Amino acid sequence: LIMQLFYNPDIDESTESFSFDKEESRHIIKVLRKKDSDILHVTNGSGLLFETEITLASDNKCIVQVLSIKKTDEPKFRLHLAVAPTKMNDRFEWFLEKATEIGIQEITPIICDRSERKVVNLERFEKIILSAMKQSNETYLPKLNEAISFKEFIKQKNEGLQLIAHCEETDKKSLKEILKPNESVTMLIGPEGDFSEKEIALALENNYQPVTLGNTRLRTETAAIVACHSVVFFNESFN
């Protein structure tokens, strides 16, 4: 198990040595007290894990040499959650962190009719996702898209199953009835006041299938985590 994972998006299989930026170099040398010949594990967020050795331990420019590279298999399915940002920012940030740890591939904040928050800080969200990826020793960085309106999102073509989780009393299937092994999933999770009837109708017109996430009424961020865990857990039992 890797105790600590570092990130550099600019490295690939042809990289032999590289330097960390000033901020990361300072953190490695000053805070973590790493020195020449120490081993660091680094990922590029695209599935590669590098074992490297420090060749220059300067807090302005920490340089490492690549010793070995391991490729992590890509998941056989893609999980893309489109989630309405919560009124309280920290709740959405909690969802981002946990979903990254569980194993999500893509996240889109969607602005809905009943959304209480319409502006999000993508830069902050990206930092949370990156930190969670490193923390959980993942080598794939989930893709975070810009916030988009519900209507715009619905127009996009998504691969695999398209699902909408809502609270209206209509015919809905459970996830386990609908999921298939290794099939990609795009799922919509609504705001605190749920999707509007118009939005639900629009989703169904665009081939989204309605699903239930259980018998209790869940908060937005809880619903998103339940959805994420259910899809990953379902697929793990087949792989």
Backbone as CSV, one residue per row, in Angstrom:
resi,resn,N_x,N_y,N_z,CA_x,CA_y,CA_z,C_x,C_y,C_z
1,LEU,0.842,-1.195,0.000,0.000,0.000,0.000,0.881,1.251,0.000
2,ILE,0.509,2.209,-0.841,1.284,3.451,-0.912,0.810,4.370,0.208
3,MET,1.750,4.859,0.988,1.362,5.738,2.102,0.999,7.128,1.596
4,GLN,1.654,7.544,0.545,1.449,8.906,0.059,1.583,8.957,-1.449
5,LEU,0.597,9.573,-2.086,0.597,9.624,-3.545,0.687,11.073,-3.991
6,PHE,1.557,11.341,-4.973,1.689,12.692,-5.536,1.101,12.704,-6.940
7,TYR,0.885,13.901,-7.461,0.184,14.026,-8.747,0.944,14.944,-9.682
8,ASN,1.073,14.497,-10.936,1.627,15.351,-11.976,0.950,14.963,-13.302
9,PRO,0.085,15.849,-13.834,-0.691,15.491,-15.026,0.136,15.456,-16.309
10,ASP,1.362,15.985,-16.255,2.147,16.159,-17.490,3.108,15.017,-17.787
11,ILE,3.063,13.947,-17.008,4.015,12.855,-17.233,3.323,11.671,-17.907
12,ASP,4.099,10.917,-18.684,3.535,9.746,-19.364,4.578,8.635,-19.425
13,GLU,4.304,7.619,-20.228,5.199,6.452,-20.247,6.595,6.748,-20.774
14,SER,6.765,7.871,-21.467,8.099,8.194,-22.002,8.913,9.064,-21.030
15,THR,8.298,9.470,-19.912,8.990,10.350,-18.955,10.079,9.590,-18.198
16,GLU,11.291,10.177,-18.177,12.392,9.540,-17.442,12.696,10.263,-16.136
17,SER,12.556,11.607,-16.177,12.692,12.369,-14.931,11.869,13.636,-15.079
18,PHE,11.501,14.233,-13.950,10.712,15.479,-13.997,10.849,16.211,-12.669
19,SER,10.444,17.474,-12.671,10.504,18.248,-11.424,9.099,18.664,-11.020
20,PHE,8.895,18.759,-9.716,7.616,19.247,-9.190,7.626,20.772,-9.221
21,ASP,6.441,21.372,-9.261,6.398,22.840,-9.226,6.842,23.328,-7.847
22,LYS,6.973,24.652,-7.725,7.562,25.242,-6.522,6.762,24.897,-5.256
23,GLU,5.442,24.984,-5.368,4.577,24.732,-4.205,4.695,23.275,-3.738
24,GLU,4.617,22.347,-4.699,4.705,20.927,-4.365,6.118,20.564,-3.882
25,SER,7.137,21.162,-4.511,8.528,20.908,-4.096,8.740,21.319,-2.642
26,ARG,8.217,22.500,-2.321,8.357,23.006,-0.950,7.676,22.053,0.044
27,HIS,6.492,21.580,-0.347,5.726,20.668,0.513,6.516,19.361,0.736
28,ILE,7.089,18.838,-0.336,7.817,17.563,-0.262,9.075,17.687,0.609
29,ILE,9.837,18.765,0.392,11.136,18.887,1.071,11.007,19.512,2.464
30,LYS,10.243,20.605,2.568,10.154,21.323,3.857,9.183,20.651,4.831
31,VAL,7.981,20.317,4.319,6.942,19.802,5.224,7.122,18.303,5.473
32,LEU,7.307,17.552,4.396,7.422,16.090,4.540,8.858,15.641,4.828
33,ARG,9.795,16.605,4.722,11.220,16.356,5.024,11.823,15.210,4.212
34,LYS,11.457,15.155,2.947,12.037,14.142,2.055,13.423,14.610,1.624
35,LYS,14.306,13.649,1.318,15.670,14.024,0.934,16.144,13.184,-0.256
36,ASP,17.363,13.480,-0.721,17.923,12.726,-1.860,17.789,11.218,-1.644
37,SER,17.468,10.507,-2.723,17.336,9.037,-2.732,16.035,8.516,-2.126
38,ASP,15.213,9.404,-1.556,13.910,8.946,-1.052,13.008,8.566,-2.230
39,ILE,12.124,7.608,-1.989,11.207,7.124,-3.034,9.865,7.865,-2.924
40,LEU,9.361,8.346,-4.055,8.032,8.972,-4.102,7.175,8.233,-5.128
41,HIS,5.894,8.061,-4.810,4.946,7.481,-5.766,4.099,8.593,-6.356
42,VAL,3.994,8.600,-7.669,3.324,9.700,-8.374,2.353,9.113,-9.398
43,THR,1.190,9.757,-9.563,0.280,9.357,-10.639,0.037,10.545,-11.570
44,ASN,-0.319,10.242,-12.816,-0.672,11.319,-13.757,-2.192,11.483,-13.858
45,GLY,-2.941,10.711,-13.042,-4.400,10.820,-13.050,-5.045,10.113,-14.219
46,SER,-4.223,9.480,-15.081,-4.759,8.760,-16.245,-4.433,7.280,-16.172
47,GLY,-4.241,6.793,-14.953,-4.059,5.349,-14.776,-2.628,4.876,-14.612
48,LEU,-1.645,5.795,-14.686,-0.247,5.377,-14.532,0.247,5.671,-13.112
49,LEU,0.991,4.721,-12.560,1.595,4.897,-11.242,3.114,4.814,-11.408
50,PHE,3.804,5.877,-11.020,5.261,5.970,-11.178,5.939,5.793,-9.819
51,GLU,6.942,4.928,-9.796,7.813,4.880,-8.617,9.036,5.705,-8.978
52,THR,9.326,6.722,-8.181,10.425,7.640,-8.519,11.372,7.808,-7.338
53,GLU,12.585,8.285,-7.673,13.602,8.521,-6.641,14.050,9.979,-6.737
54,ILE,14.138,10.625,-5.586,14.555,12.034,-5.583,16.038,12.134,-5.952
55,THR,16.337,12.961,-6.982,17.737,13.179,-7.368,18.209,14.582,-6.980
56,LEU,17.239,15.496,-6.776,17.592,16.839,-6.289,16.529,17.277,-5.292
57,ALA,16.938,17.373,-4.008,15.987,17.722,-2.952,16.079,19.202,-2.624
58,SER,15.577,20.033,-3.539,15.579,21.481,-3.284,14.141,21.927,-3.073
59,ASP,13.926,22.829,-2.092,12.537,23.234,-1.823,11.996,24.195,-2.889
60,ASN,12.850,24.572,-3.846,12.363,25.346,-5.005,12.033,24.435,-6.166
61,LYS,12.795,23.344,-6.255,12.651,22.453,-7.404,13.088,21.052,-7.011
62,CYS,12.100,20.224,-6.677,12.399,18.833,-6.325,12.358,18.008,-7.611
63,ILE,13.520,17.388,-7.956,13.599,16.603,-9.189,13.643,15.112,-8.837
64,VAL,12.904,14.320,-9.612,12.900,12.873,-9.379,13.204,12.132,-10.677
65,GLN,13.725,10.927,-10.512,13.997,10.050,-11.653,12.996,8.889,-11.584
66,VAL,12.428,8.517,-12.733,11.442,7.435,-12.772,12.160,6.089,-12.701
67,LEU,11.760,5.251,-11.727,12.349,3.914,-11.584,11.480,2.862,-12.275
68,SER,10.156,2.979,-12.088,9.255,2.010,-12.729,7.879,2.634,-12.929
69,ILE,7.132,2.061,-13.876,5.785,2.568,-14.185,4.824,1.388,-14.191
70,LYS,3.686,1.546,-13.509,2.646,0.516,-13.516,1.367,1.110,-14.088
71,LYS,0.691,0.351,-14.935,-0.568,0.824,-15.529,-1.730,0.154,-14.805
72,THR,-2.668,0.965,-14.315,-3.857,0.411,-13.664,-4.938,0.206,-14.713
73,ASP,-5.609,-0.930,-14.648,-6.696,-1.182,-15.605,-7.807,-0.155,-15.441
74,GLU,-8.340,0.273,-16.580,-9.491,1.171,-16.530,-10.718,0.380,-16.102
75,PRO,-11.640,1.020,-15.359,-12.882,0.306,-15.027,-13.600,-0.088,-16.324
76,LYS,-14.325,-1.200,-16.281,-15.003,-1.681,-17.492,-16.261,-0.864,-17.792
77,PHE,-16.674,-0.035,-16.843,-17.859,0.803,-17.057,-17.511,2.230,-16.639
78,ARG,-18.304,3.188,-17.122,-18.117,4.579,-16.693,-19.347,5.019,-15.916
79,LEU,-19.127,5.622,-14.767,-20.240,6.180,-14.000,-20.158,7.702,-14.045
80,HIS,-21.198,8.316,-14.578,-21.266,9.777,-14.711,-22.494,10.245,-13.926
81,LEU,-22.264,11.009,-12.851,-23.379,11.561,-12.081,-23.540,13.042,-12.399
82,ALA,-24.767,13.426,-12.750,-25.098,14.843,-12.936,-25.925,15.238,-11.717
83,VAL,-25.346,16.084,-10.860,-25.938,16.351,-9.546,-26.173,17.850,-9.358
84,ALA,-27.357,18.198,-8.861,-27.658,19.604,-8.586,-26.841,20.058,-7.368
85,PRO,-26.101,21.167,-7.479,-25.323,21.651,-6.328,-26.243,21.950,-5.142
86,THR,-25.763,21.633,-3.950,-26.573,21.834,-2.752,-26.468,23.276,-2.267
87,LYS,-27.496,23.696,-1.517,-27.516,25.064,-0.972,-26.264,25.289,-0.110
88,MET,-25.966,24.318,0.741,-24.757,24.396,1.559,-23.608,23.758,0.785
89,ASN,-22.613,24.572,0.482,-21.490,24.119,-0.346,-20.774,22.902,0.211
90,ASP,-20.604,22.875,1.542,-19.795,21.808,2.144,-20.432,20.430,1.922
91,ARG,-21.745,20.397,1.728,-22.413,19.109,1.484,-22.052,18.558,0.101
92,PHE,-21.981,19.455,-0.872,-21.604,19.026,-2.223,-20.129,18.615,-2.241
93,GLU,-19.315,19.350,-1.498,-17.882,19.026,-1.426,-17.671,17.655,-0.779
94,TRP,-18.502,17.361,0.217,-18.449,16.038,0.870,-18.774,14.952,-0.152
95,PHE,-19.811,15.181,-0.955,-20.173,14.227,-2.010,-18.999,14.016,-2.975
96,LEU,-18.359,15.107,-3.418,-17.244,15.004,-4.377,-16.124,14.130,-3.807
97,GLU,-15.810,14.380,-2.546,-14.723,13.632,-1.898,-15.058,12.142,-1.817
98,LYS,-16.252,11.849,-1.318,-16.637,10.441,-1.121,-16.810,9.705,-2.450
99,ALA,-17.409,10.347,-3.440,-17.628,9.704,-4.749,-16.291,9.377,-5.406
100,THR,-15.308,10.271,-5.220,-13.964,10.017,-5.764,-13.354,8.795,-5.080
101,GLU,-13.511,8.710,-3.763,-12.971,7.560,-3.027,-13.645,6.253,-3.459
102,ILE,-14.948,6.307,-3.714,-15.703,5.096,-4.062,-15.377,4.634,-5.482
103,GLY,-15.168,5.608,-6.403,-14.768,5.230,-7.751,-15.670,5.755,-8.855
104,ILE,-15.910,7.069,-8.870,-16.709,7.677,-9.935,-15.770,8.115,-11.062
105,GLN,-16.286,8.220,-12.292,-15.436,8.655,-13.408,-15.722,10.084,-13.867
106,GLU,-16.966,10.531,-13.713,-17.304,11.858,-14.245,-18.426,12.491,-13.422
107,ILE,-18.314,13.810,-13.232,-19.313,14.554,-12.443,-19.668,15.842,-13.175
108,THR,-20.963,16.117,-13.290,-21.420,17.397,-13.849,-22.389,18.057,-12.871
109,PRO,-22.076,19.262,-12.394,-23.082,19.983,-11.606,-24.183,20.481,-12.548
110,ILE,-25.462,20.174,-12.218,-26.561,20.635,-13.089,-27.450,21.632,-12.352
111,ILE,-27.812,22.690,-13.053,-28.662,23.732,-12.472,-30.105,23.462,-12.892
112,CYS,-30.967,23.250,-11.893,-32.346,22.823,-12.161,-33.346,23.932,-11.819
113,ASP,-34.615,23.698,-12.166,-35.678,24.683,-11.881,-35.709,25.056,-10.405
114,ARG,-35.531,24.058,-9.541,-35.647,24.323,-8.093,-34.289,24.428,-7.402
115,SER,-33.245,24.624,-8.178,-31.902,24.736,-7.578,-31.816,25.969,-6.688
116,GLU,-31.263,25.788,-5.485,-31.064,26.930,-4.587,-29.678,27.532,-4.779
117,ARG,-28.783,26.761,-5.387,-27.456,27.294,-5.686,-27.208,27.193,-7.179
118,LYS,-26.866,28.328,-7.769,-26.704,28.333,-9.233,-25.269,28.630,-9.667
119,VAL,-24.423,28.959,-8.692,-23.021,29.265,-9.019,-22.125,28.334,-8.206
120,VAL,-21.130,27.745,-8.861,-20.218,26.852,-8.136,-18.767,27.259,-8.382
121,ASN,-17.920,26.895,-7.426,-16.494,27.205,-7.521,-15.752,25.948,-8.011
122,LEU,-15.609,25.866,-9.343,-15.019,24.664,-9.943,-13.588,24.416,-9.489
123,GLU,-12.846,25.504,-9.333,-11.434,25.366,-8.938,-11.323,24.681,-7.579
124,ARG,-12.188,25.093,-6.666,-12.190,24.484,-5.328,-12.633,23.010,-5.415
125,PHE,-13.659,22.759,-6.223,-14.147,21.390,-6.398,-13.035,20.489,-6.936
126,GLU,-12.262,21.031,-7.896,-11.186,20.236,-8.502,-10.131,19.869,-7.465
127,LYS,-9.828,20.824,-6.579,-8.834,20.563,-5.520,-9.317,19.443,-4.597
128,ILE,-10.610,19.449,-4.288,-11.174,18.427,-3.389,-11.094,17.051,-4.039
129,ILE,-11.431,16.989,-5.329,-11.380,15.713,-6.063,-9.944,15.198,-6.142
130,LEU,-9.011,16.106,-6.432,-7.597,15.728,-6.540,-7.077,15.192,-5.211
131,SER,-7.407,15.888,-4.143,-6.963,15.481,-2.815,-7.544,14.106,-2.457
132,ALA,-8.818,13.876,-2.806,-9.463,12.588,-2.506,-8.847,11.461,-3.334
133,MET,-8.478,11.771,-4.582,-7.841,10.761,-5.433,-6.509,10.321,-4.806
134,LYS,-5.712,11.310,-4.373,-4.400,10.987,-3.782,-4.577,10.210,-2.467
135,GLN,-5.542,10.668,-1.677,-5.810,10.070,-0.371,-6.183,8.590,-0.504
136,SER,-6.938,8.260,-1.557,-7.435,6.880,-1.684,-6.579,6.032,-2.623
137,ASN,-5.376,6.556,-2.965,-4.446,5.808,-3.833,-5.052,5.432,-5.181
138,GLU,-5.904,6.296,-5.694,-6.492,6.080,-7.025,-5.530,6.642,-8.069
139,THR,-5.528,6.043,-9.268,-4.654,6.591,-10.308,-5.450,7.223,-11.455
140,TYR,-6.782,7.199,-11.325,-7.626,7.881,-12.324,-8.310,9.070,-11.660
141,LEU,-8.091,10.251,-12.216,-8.710,11.460,-11.676,-10.087,11.628,-12.319
142,PRO,-11.162,11.655,-11.518,-12.486,11.850,-12.115,-12.562,13.175,-12.876
143,LYS,-13.347,13.172,-13.941,-13.499,14.369,-14.772,-14.614,15.229,-14.180
144,LEU,-14.299,16.483,-13.922,-15.305,17.418,-13.411,-15.663,18.396,-14.528
145,ASN,-16.931,18.406,-14.911,-17.376,19.312,-15.977,-17.882,20.630,-15.407
146,GLU,-17.968,21.634,-16.265,-18.531,22.917,-15.843,-20.008,22.744,-15.547
147,ALA,-20.526,23.606,-14.681,-21.959,23.569,-14.368,-22.755,23.888,-15.631
148,ILE,-23.904,23.230,-15.788,-24.699,23.344,-17.007,-26.173,23.255,-16.620
149,SER,-27.049,23.860,-17.402,-28.473,23.790,-17.065,-28.999,22.380,-17.347
150,PHE,-30.045,22.013,-16.632,-30.666,20.696,-16.806,-31.023,20.462,-18.274
151,LYS,-31.657,21.478,-18.889,-32.095,21.356,-20.293,-30.916,21.086,-21.229
152,GLU,-29.812,21.810,-21.014,-28.626,21.617,-21.858,-28.056,20.205,-21.667
153,PHE,-28.030,19.766,-20.416,-27.454,18.449,-20.130,-28.259,17.342,-20.813
154,ILE,-29.569,17.456,-20.733,-30.465,16.437,-21.295,-30.249,16.268,-22.804
155,LYS,-29.860,17.372,-23.466,-29.638,17.325,-24.930,-28.384,16.532,-25.296
156,GLN,-27.457,16.402,-24.337,-26.189,15.727,-24.645,-26.398,14.226,-24.803
157,LYS,-25.543,13.637,-25.632,-25.632,12.186,-25.805,-24.685,11.536,-24.802
158,ASN,-25.239,10.674,-23.988,-24.408,9.962,-23.014,-24.422,8.466,-23.311
159,GLU,-23.279,7.817,-23.048,-23.207,6.383,-23.352,-23.923,5.561,-22.281
160,GLY,-24.377,4.390,-22.679,-24.940,3.442,-21.712,-26.321,3.814,-21.201
161,LEU,-26.595,3.362,-19.991,-27.897,3.601,-19.358,-28.042,5.065,-18.974
162,GLN,-29.229,5.631,-19.193,-29.512,7.006,-18.742,-30.635,6.927,-17.717
163,LEU,-30.332,7.346,-16.498,-31.287,7.193,-15.396,-31.574,8.522,-14.720
164,ILE,-32.798,8.662,-14.185,-33.137,9.836,-13.373,-33.734,9.336,-12.053
165,ALA,-33.131,9.783,-10.940,-33.644,9.415,-9.621,-34.496,10.589,-9.125
166,HIS,-35.803,10.345,-8.940,-36.661,11.438,-8.440,-37.614,10.900,-7.381
167,CYS,-38.348,11.796,-6.722,-39.189,11.393,-5.577,-40.681,11.346,-5.909
168,GLU,-41.047,11.670,-7.134,-42.475,11.639,-7.504,-43.027,10.213,-7.381
169,GLU,-44.317,10.135,-7.016,-44.952,8.812,-6.876,-45.343,8.271,-8.242
170,THR,-44.384,7.785,-8.985,-44.692,7.187,-10.288,-44.032,5.820,-10.346
171,ASP,-44.229,5.134,-11.446,-43.607,3.828,-11.627,-42.105,3.976,-11.766
172,LYS,-41.369,3.427,-10.807,-39.912,3.509,-10.904,-39.333,2.138,-10.600
173,LYS,-38.213,1.833,-11.229,-37.548,0.566,-10.944,-36.423,0.796,-9.944
174,SER,-36.006,-0.274,-9.281,-34.834,-0.148,-8.404,-33.588,-0.337,-9.269
175,LEU,-32.465,0.149,-8.763,-31.219,0.038,-9.529,-30.875,-1.409,-9.859
176,LYS,-31.100,-2.300,-8.890,-30.672,-3.685,-9.151,-31.514,-4.355,-10.247
177,GLU,-32.726,-3.830,-10.473,-33.551,-4.377,-11.571,-33.035,-3.905,-12.933
178,ILE,-32.364,-2.778,-12.927,-32.077,-2.083,-14.190,-30.611,-2.166,-14.622
179,LEU,-29.699,-2.299,-13.650,-28.266,-2.299,-13.984,-27.850,-3.583,-14.687
180,LYS,-26.892,-3.432,-15.596,-26.299,-4.600,-16.248,-24.795,-4.548,-16.013
181,PRO,-24.118,-5.697,-15.878,-22.676,-5.696,-15.601,-21.893,-4.926,-16.665
182,ASN,-20.960,-4.113,-16.198,-20.016,-3.393,-17.071,-20.687,-2.466,-18.089
183,GLU,-21.899,-2.034,-17.786,-22.555,-1.070,-18.669,-22.400,0.321,-18.064
184,SER,-22.024,1.287,-18.908,-21.843,2.648,-18.404,-23.186,3.246,-17.988
185,VAL,-23.121,4.135,-16.987,-24.345,4.716,-16.424,-24.198,6.229,-16.320
186,THR,-25.231,6.945,-16.774,-25.344,8.378,-16.505,-26.600,8.556,-15.665
187,MET,-26.455,9.168,-14.479,-27.622,9.320,-13.612,-27.799,10.763,-13.162
188,LEU,-29.056,11.206,-13.165,-29.400,12.566,-12.728,-29.888,12.534,-11.289
189,ILE,-29.325,13.430,-10.469,-29.741,13.561,-9.065,-30.171,15.016,-8.859
190,GLY,-31.390,15.205,-8.386,-31.963,16.559,-8.339,-31.621,17.378,-7.107
191,PRO,-32.125,18.625,-7.066,-31.853,19.519,-5.931,-32.706,19.155,-4.714
192,GLU,-32.554,19.923,-3.632,-33.282,19.646,-2.388,-34.793,19.527,-2.604
193,GLY,-35.345,20.361,-3.499,-36.794,20.317,-3.740,-37.183,19.346,-4.848
194,ASP,-36.271,18.502,-5.266,-36.470,17.502,-6.329,-36.580,18.165,-7.711
195,PHE,-36.585,17.338,-8.730,-36.788,17.831,-10.089,-38.228,18.319,-10.229
196,SER,-38.463,19.284,-11.115,-39.837,19.711,-11.394,-40.505,18.672,-12.294
197,GLU,-41.817,18.708,-12.346,-42.548,17.752,-13.209,-42.126,17.918,-14.672
198,LYS,-41.893,19.174,-15.053,-41.463,19.455,-16.433,-40.121,18.785,-16.729
199,GLU,-39.202,18.877,-15.753,-37.874,18.269,-15.935,-37.963,16.749,-16.042
200,ILE,-38.794,16.154,-15.188,-38.950,14.695,-15.220,-39.513,14.268,-16.582
201,ALA,-40.523,15.003,-17.049,-41.134,14.689,-18.348,-40.105,14.808,-19.476
202,LEU,-39.278,15.871,-19.397,-38.250,16.098,-20.428,-37.220,14.962,-20.426
203,ALA,-36.848,14.521,-19.232,-35.872,13.420,-19.118,-36.441,12.148,-19.738
204,LEU,-37.705,11.849,-19.442,-38.326,10.631,-19.976,-38.433,10.696,-21.503
205,GLU,-38.740,11.882,-22.014,-38.789,12.071,-23.479,-37.433,11.774,-24.119
206,ASN,-36.362,12.040,-23.358,-35.002,11.845,-23.880,-34.394,10.507,-23.438
207,ASN,-35.279,9.527,-23.253,-34.854,8.135,-22.972,-34.166,7.917,-21.625
208,TYR,-34.448,8.788,-20.658,-33.985,8.521,-19.290,-35.018,7.637,-18.610
209,GLN,-34.532,6.644,-17.861,-35.448,5.756,-17.135,-35.517,6.185,-15.674
210,PRO,-36.740,6.243,-15.104,-36.864,6.656,-13.703,-36.466,5.526,-12.749
211,VAL,-35.677,5.866,-11.734,-35.269,4.855,-10.746,-35.506,5.367,-9.331
212,THR,-35.619,4.420,-8.409,-35.717,4.758,-6.996,-34.418,4.332,-6.306
213,LEU,-34.019,5.093,-5.313,-32.792,4.756,-4.558,-33.138,4.225,-3.164
214,GLY,-34.402,3.808,-2.992,-34.817,3.267,-1.688,-36.114,3.897,-1.224
215,ASN,-36.576,3.475,-0.046,-37.893,3.912,0.431,-37.867,5.212,1.221
216,THR,-36.677,5.675,1.587,-36.630,6.907,2.389,-36.281,8.091,1.503
217,ARG,-36.660,9.277,1.958,-36.353,10.481,1.194,-34.918,10.905,1.529
218,LEU,-34.076,10.962,0.529,-32.660,11.245,0.764,-32.312,12.679,0.394
219,ARG,-31.364,13.252,1.111,-30.821,14.541,0.702,-30.066,14.360,-0.616
220,THR,-29.862,15.461,-1.327,-29.179,15.398,-2.625,-27.846,14.665,-2.527
221,GLU,-27.002,15.090,-1.575,-25.650,14.505,-1.518,-25.686,13.047,-1.070
222,THR,-26.677,12.686,-0.226,-26.800,11.284,0.198,-27.248,10.431,-0.982
223,ALA,-28.224,10.931,-1.736,-28.722,10.205,-2.919,-27.582,9.950,-3.900
224,ALA,-26.742,10.971,-4.088,-25.624,10.845,-5.033,-24.627,9.780,-4.566
225,ILE,-24.372,9.730,-3.271,-23.442,8.727,-2.725,-24.047,7.329,-2.816
226,VAL,-25.339,7.206,-2.491,-26.022,5.910,-2.585,-25.964,5.409,-4.031
227,ALA,-26.237,6.308,-4.976,-26.203,5.950,-6.407,-24.803,5.489,-6.799
228,CYS,-23.799,6.260,-6.393,-22.410,5.962,-6.739,-22.004,4.600,-6.171
229,HIS,-22.266,4.401,-4.893,-21.864,3.143,-4.255,-22.613,1.961,-4.867
230,SER,-23.907,2.130,-5.132,-24.718,1.028,-5.677,-24.175,0.560,-7.022
231,VAL,-23.845,1.497,-7.902,-23.358,1.141,-9.241,-21.990,0.466,-9.148
232,VAL,-21.092,1.027,-8.339,-19.743,0.455,-8.202,-19.812,-0.928,-7.550
233,PHE,-20.610,-1.042,-6.488,-20.751,-2.312,-5.757,-21.342,-3.394,-6.663
234,PHE,-22.370,-3.014,-7.419,-23.002,-3.954,-8.364,-21.962,-4.490,-9.356
235,ASN,-21.159,-3.603,-9.917,-20.178,-4.010,-10.925,-19.027,-4.812,-10.341
236,GLU,-18.644,-4.489,-9.105,-17.529,-5.216,-8.479,-17.858,-6.700,-8.323
237,SER,-19.136,-7.021,-8.144,-19.489,-8.432,-7.940,-19.361,-9.241,-9.235
238,PHE,-19.167,-8.556,-10.379,-19.013,-9.274,-11.648,-17.566,-9.283,-12.128
239,ASN,-16.705,-8.427,-11.538,-15.337,-8.300,-12.062,-14.316,-8.920,-11.125
